[in-house]
Amino acid sequence: MSTQYGFFFAKERCIQCYGCEVACKSWRGAEPGVRWRRVYNLWQGRYPDVKNTSASVACMHCDDPVCVKACPEEAIKKRAEDGVVVADRSRCIGCKACSEACPFDAPQFGADGKMQKCDMCLGEIDLGKGSPPCVDTCPTKALQLRSMERKEKRKGEEDIQKLMRPTGRSG
């Protein structure tokens, strides 16, 4: 598969409105404490040279997902047809190996102790309804879902990891 779905985030366009995070949580009805998408307010530097940026982060549906390899029960799979990484909660034993492996803190665990995460709102995509609510809600189009070449997808993963490295994230 040469192209896969992936999230593209343009940090220079994000206004930290948290619309994507709220839309995700609201549309999916996520329980308290579970955040499939998170907006981080990131600070770098020292006074007087301080810079602020943000990152909207969820499961990146990685080109080569480490969570899939880490899961001892094979409860996480990457769909061959489009690159979407999906979780089968019925197979999850709650060991959190996927969470420990994921550089994006994507796996979330609710009251039942089973892993859950962003699935790109597959129901909407599979029905041809377009983008997920997190993307549709973004007023500046900083967050996009699109089909991309594997090289571009890997670059997007690296860019988010670079953004998340600075200390002082809050969100």
Phi, psi and omega per residue, in radians:
M1 nan 2.065 -3.093
S2 -1.549 -0.482 3.084
T3 -2.091 2.619 -3.141
Q4 -2.487 2.730 2.988
Y5 -1.232 2.574 3.075
G6 -2.814 2.732 3.046
F7 -1.521 2.368 3.046
F8 -2.000 2.267 -3.130
F9 -2.151 2.171 3.095
A10 -1.816 1.697 -3.043
K11 -1.016 -0.563 -3.112
E12 -1.232 -0.247 3.133
R13 -1.726 -0.255 -3.074
C14 -1.277 2.292 3.134
I15 -1.891 0.219 3.112
Q16 0.969 0.765 3.123
C17 -1.467 -0.258 -3.140
Y18 1.167 0.217 3.131
G19 -1.031 -0.706 -3.135
C20 -1.120 -0.738 -3.132
E21 -1.156 -0.786 -3.130
V22 -1.156 -0.740 -3.141
A23 -1.068 -0.761 3.132
C24 -1.069 -0.909 -3.090
K25 -1.093 -0.735 -3.123
S26 -1.196 -0.863 -3.065
W27 -1.139 -0.694 -3.104
R28 -1.490 -0.208 -3.141
G29 1.127 0.657 -3.107
A30 -1.131 2.471 -3.131
E31 -1.232 2.811 3.121
P32 -0.952 2.411 3.123
G33 1.572 -0.293 3.133
V34 -1.683 2.143 -3.110
R35 -2.301 1.746 3.137
W36 -1.251 -0.563 3.074
R37 -2.189 2.386 -3.111
R38 -2.311 2.434 3.029
V39 -1.804 2.184 3.125
Y40 -1.889 2.403 3.042
N41 -1.738 1.936 -2.977
L42 -1.917 2.277 3.137
W43 -2.014 2.458 3.096
Q44 -2.363 2.668 3.021
G45 1.629 -3.078 3.116
R46 -2.262 2.592 3.120
Y47 -0.964 2.337 0.141
P48 -1.656 0.105 -3.116
D49 -1.779 1.288 -3.095
V50 -1.917 2.372 3.119
K51 -2.198 2.565 3.128
N52 -2.188 2.402 3.012
T53 -2.541 3.123 3.138
S54 -2.394 2.906 3.085
A55 -2.509 2.324 3.003
S56 -1.797 2.004 -2.977
V57 -2.188 2.344 2.993
A58 -2.529 -2.902 3.028
C59 -1.032 2.259 -3.126
M60 -1.505 -0.068 -3.104
H61 0.850 0.976 -2.973
C62 -0.921 2.669 3.069
D63 -1.056 -0.724 3.122
D64 -2.318 1.385 -2.980
P65 -1.189 2.128 3.130
V66 -1.228 -0.437 3.129
C67 -1.117 -0.634 3.130
V68 -1.092 -0.787 -3.129
K69 -1.192 -0.567 -3.070
A70 -1.352 -0.425 -3.052
C71 -1.288 2.033 -3.115
P72 -1.279 -0.260 -3.088
E73 -1.836 0.068 -3.095
E74 0.935 0.714 3.128
A75 -1.473 -0.118 -3.141
I76 -2.115 2.293 -3.121
K77 -2.354 2.706 3.045
K78 -1.869 2.138 -3.138
R79 -1.216 2.183 -3.095
A80 -1.127 -0.592 -3.032
E81 -1.276 -0.420 -3.074
D82 -2.536 -0.055 3.090
G83 1.449 0.087 -3.141
V84 -1.305 2.314 3.122
V85 -1.649 2.108 -3.071
V86 -2.085 2.682 3.140
A87 -2.016 2.429 3.046
D88 -1.852 1.689 -3.046
R89 -1.090 -0.429 3.137
S90 -1.196 -0.385 3.127
R91 -1.639 -0.258 -3.071
C92 -1.213 2.357 3.096
I93 -1.839 0.028 3.080
G94 1.313 0.416 -3.089
C95 -1.332 -0.318 3.102
K96 1.194 0.308 3.071
A97 -1.090 -0.629 3.121
C98 -1.111 -0.730 -3.132
S99 -1.145 -0.710 3.125
E100 -1.148 -0.560 -3.100
A101 -1.442 -0.515 -3.001
C102 -1.303 2.152 3.109
P103 -1.335 -0.099 -3.076
F104 -1.913 0.101 -3.103
D105 0.941 0.600 -3.066
A106 -1.273 -0.787 -3.139
P107 -1.097 2.298 3.138
Q108 -2.126 2.625 -3.117
F109 -2.219 2.148 -3.139
G110 -1.641 -2.839 -3.081
A111 -1.074 -0.496 -3.131
D112 -1.428 -0.085 3.101
G113 1.340 0.108 -3.132
K114 -1.730 2.544 -3.106
M115 -1.219 2.461 3.029
Q116 -2.513 2.691 -3.099
K117 -2.877 3.027 3.076
C118 -1.024 2.337 3.049
D119 -2.128 0.404 -3.108
M120 1.059 0.405 -3.100
C121 0.894 0.973 -3.055
L122 -0.868 -0.621 3.128
G123 -0.988 -0.744 3.128
E124 -1.181 -0.793 -3.119
I125 -1.144 -0.830 -3.101
D126 -1.117 -0.485 3.105
L127 -1.535 0.024 3.117
G128 1.304 0.389 -3.106
K129 -1.495 -0.017 3.072
G130 1.711 -2.476 -3.004
S131 -1.383 2.727 3.061
P132 -1.236 2.825 -3.112
P133 -0.971 -0.584 -3.140
C134 -1.077 -0.681 3.134
V135 -1.301 -0.805 -3.109
D136 -1.085 -0.501 -3.096
T137 -1.382 -0.397 -3.042
C138 -1.152 1.975 -3.061
P139 -1.232 -0.370 -3.098
T140 -1.860 0.037 -3.109
K141 1.058 0.555 3.080
A142 -1.232 -0.469 3.141
L143 -1.942 2.233 -3.133
Q144 -2.382 2.615 2.986
L145 -1.978 2.224 -3.141
R146 -2.687 2.850 3.035
S147 -1.427 2.310 -3.080
M148 -2.492 2.746 3.049
E149 -1.171 2.674 -3.110
R150 -1.015 -0.652 3.139
K151 -1.094 -0.755 3.116
E152 -1.152 -0.677 3.132
K153 -1.103 -0.786 3.112
R154 -1.082 -0.675 3.109
K155 -1.105 -0.721 3.094
G156 -1.069 -0.693 3.090
E157 -1.107 -0.789 3.135
E158 -1.103 -0.712 -3.135
D159 -1.086 -0.755 3.122
I160 -1.152 -0.711 3.108
Q161 -1.070 -0.715 3.105
K162 -1.101 -0.716 3.107
L163 -1.079 -0.678 -3.040
M164 -1.392 -0.211 -3.109
R165 -1.172 -0.644 -3.107
P166 -1.047 2.597 3.099
T167 -1.387 2.856 3.053
G168 1.615 0.325 3.115
R169 -1.280 2.514 3.054
S170 -2.507 2.552 -3.114
G171 3.096 nan nan
